[in-house]
């Protein structure tokens, strides 16, 4: 927890073009950390009680850098009471970081307010008790991948800065040399909405045989070699905190995967009790992000079964623990035809070929249903 004797923060100039509150109209201020609100807070005062609940969603706080890059808000909690809307960040505002607070009051017939501010804290206290960001997972999680691997996912513990992300990520071969232009370098990277999961897309032009980049440079990865993904320790989260230590994950590259995933070769194990999970063993590792959302379960009436989905065993196992107990009867496991393996192959189409009527495995191109039943 941040020291409660932190010095007061300073307010900077309001964003140009913002409305100036009338007397009695809402005002936007920053409050330094104190005993009641130890992380500091952004406060809108003077909101009519009838509009308090709706006003919570209209107060947004971002780092100035995130605002300039049209990035997400920083994580925190917004409450309202007694004419006051208060935002408190999950972690204390940091010294040297510019923050931008915006209250979109015009949506409620109130003033639009915006301020940029810097939190001034005593040196050496701004990170006390706060965990440094870290890499919590990399997918594929297995030690072996195909040479035509299409994507890697890096998941962080905290929302991260997006700007120039590829300057902090590289792949080294077994000689310690960096693989040039391994990934497609998007300006601010490919992130999930929370900016915790980074998608690294291997250059498709280098993976597809016979096209220009492939002919000029060859594929990024070569079968039979070992590579290491490196995330540089200088990468910072959205609050400016560095990783502090570089992260590395090594993997061995095997031959290209040029066959489609085939759901008909999966093993579906029905739940053994009303609260037990449905278990699905796959025939090969699949894309982690897609696998997490492209398998669904319904009853025969088409009603979805909602629950906790987990992907494990090197992305070769999928389970669904139901929110409500299973009822006796028939169910269907549905496979989205856009589901991909590690090389981007879908059940009905190979990544390195144009659309075909059927893949080499003969798997259907449309939605594929796999029935199972539960008997108490």
Protein Blocks (a to p, Z undefined) as FASTA:
>chain_A
ZZfkbccdddddddehiacddehiacdddddddfklmnopaddehiafklmmmmmmmpcc
ddfklmmnopacdddddddeehiacdddfbdcdehiacdddddfklnopacddddddddd
dehilmgoiacdddfbdcdfbfbdcfklfbdcdddfbdcdfehklmmgccddfkopaceh
kbccdfkopadfkomaccddddfklmpghiaklmmnopfbdghiacdddddfkbccfkop
aehiacddddddddddfbdcdfklpccdddfbfkbccddddfbdcdfklmmmmcccddfk
opacddddddeehipaccdddfbdcdeddddddddfkbccfkopafkbcfkbccdfbdfk
opafbdcdddddddZZ
